[in-house]
Amino acid sequence: MAELYKIVLNEAWHSQTAHPLDDRKQLLKQIKELEDKLSYIRDLLSSKQIDPEDFREMKSDYSSKVEKLKAKLSGLSHNDI
């Protein structure tokens, strides 16, 4: 009976923790993609392929999205198990 109890608890633990871990991975992936875009537009600006005004607008947009995702990530960390 004790062995069955261990199995049930283990399965319950994994089902409860898998979703937050997947969410965390997804948020980290999205943050990385946005940071890569920021790096790319910096390269475009330095090679004068985009105007400084366009750069500022895109940077503001991407930075805002990154901050929102980091806030979600922070909230996930505090509400985890």
Backbone torsions as a table, in degrees:
resi	resn	phi	psi	omega
1	MET	NA	-39.8	-179.9
2	ALA	-63.1	-38.2	179.4
3	GLU	-64.8	-41.4	177.3
4	LEU	-63.3	-41.4	178.5
5	TYR	-60.9	-42.0	178.2
6	LYS	-61.7	-42.9	-179.4
7	ILE	-63.3	-44.9	-179.5
8	VAL	-64.2	-43.9	177.8
9	LEU	-62.9	-41.1	179.1
10	ASN	-61.9	-45.6	178.8
11	GLU	-63.9	-41.1	178.4
12	ALA	-63.9	-41.9	178.9
13	TRP	-60.1	-47.6	-178.4
14	HIS	-66.6	-37.1	179.5
15	SER	-69.3	-31.0	179.4
16	GLN	-78.4	-31.5	-175.4
17	THR	-95.9	-18.4	-176.8
18	ALA	-65.8	-42.6	-177.0
19	HIS	-62.7	-49.7	177.6
20	PRO	-61.3	-35.2	179.2
21	LEU	-68.0	-38.9	176.2
22	ASP	-64.8	-41.8	177.8
23	ASP	-60.8	-43.0	-179.6
24	ARG	-61.9	-44.9	179.2
25	LYS	-61.8	-41.5	-179.4
26	GLN	-64.9	-43.6	178.6
27	LEU	-63.1	-43.4	178.5
28	LEU	-61.9	-38.4	178.0
29	LYS	-64.3	-44.6	179.8
30	GLN	-64.6	-40.2	178.2
31	ILE	-62.3	-44.7	179.4
32	LYS	-60.8	-42.4	179.3
33	GLU	-62.4	-42.8	179.8
34	LEU	-67.7	-38.4	177.5
35	GLU	-66.0	-34.5	175.3
36	ASP	-65.5	-39.3	177.8
37	LYS	-64.6	-40.7	177.3
38	LEU	-60.3	-43.4	178.3
39	SER	-62.3	-41.2	-179.6
40	TYR	-63.8	-44.2	-179.2
41	ILE	-70.0	-27.4	173.4
42	ARG	-64.1	-41.5	177.6
43	ASP	-63.0	-42.0	178.3
44	LEU	-62.3	-40.4	179.3
45	LEU	-65.5	-44.6	-177.9
46	SER	-66.5	-26.8	177.6
47	SER	-94.9	7.8	176.5
48	LYS	60.2	34.7	177.2
49	GLN	-92.0	-14.3	172.6
50	ILE	-132.6	156.6	179.3
51	ASP	-76.9	151.5	177.7
52	PRO	-57.4	-35.8	179.8
53	GLU	-65.4	-42.5	176.8
54	ASP	-62.8	-40.3	178.6
55	PHE	-60.8	-47.7	-178.8
56	ARG	-60.1	-41.6	-179.6
57	GLU	-64.5	-47.6	179.7
58	MET	-66.2	-40.4	179.9
59	LYS	-62.4	-43.4	179.0
60	SER	-61.1	-44.6	180.0
61	ASP	-62.9	-51.3	-178.7
62	TYR	-64.6	-41.7	-179.5
63	SER	-63.0	-41.0	177.4
64	SER	-60.7	-44.2	179.0
65	LYS	-64.2	-40.9	178.9
66	VAL	-62.3	-44.4	-179.8
67	GLU	-62.2	-40.9	177.9
68	LYS	-63.4	-43.1	179.4
69	LEU	-66.3	-38.8	177.8
70	LYS	-65.7	-35.5	176.6
71	ALA	-65.5	-42.3	176.7
72	LYS	-61.6	-42.6	-179.8
73	LEU	-62.4	-42.3	178.2
74	SER	-63.5	-41.6	177.2
75	GLY	-63.7	-37.1	177.6
76	LEU	-64.0	-43.7	-177.9
77	SER	-61.3	-39.1	-178.4
78	HIS	-76.2	-26.9	-177.6
79	ASN	-97.3	-0.4	179.1
80	ASP	-64.1	170.6	178.7
81	ILE	-24.2	NA	NA
